[in-house]
Amino acid sequence: MYRDFLATDNTGLQHNAYWTTSFDDDLARLQEQGFEVAMSGEVGRNGRFVYFDTENHPGTVIELSETAGPKGKLFDMIYAASRDWDGREPVCRFPDLSTL
């Protein structure tokens, strides 16, 4: 979807993610509201995600991302690191999700 975004010369917020611990309920609710899944995948255990087709607002991608497993722990680590971040060390190592 990102390559499609670049190829169309669209503008907008390309990627907006919503994190959830109730993935199945939220996905069902959004699909009932008319959102259509354009792409899906999984990052580790309990790390499912979907990207919705958002042609009604070209160039914008909305993601629903499950945070119940290691990916959720990673997001918690990112949040904790960002709370007191002063910008002096802009690059952080990405942990191996299998160790979380």
DAQUI-V858169 format. One line per field, one symbol per residue. phi: phi as a letter, one per 30 degrees, with the letter a starting at -180 (. if undefined). psi: psi as a letter, one per 40 degrees, with the letter a starting at -180 (. if undefined). Layout:
BEGIN
phi->???
psi->???
END
This chain:
BEGIN
phi->.dddedddhdbkddbbcccbcbeddddddddddjdcdcababcidhbdabccdbddbejcccccbdbdcedddddddddddddcdcidcdccddddddcc
psi->dddddddefiiihdhhhhhiegddddddddddeehhhdiiahhahffiiihihfeeghehhhihhhfeaddddddddddddddeheedgehihhihdee.
END
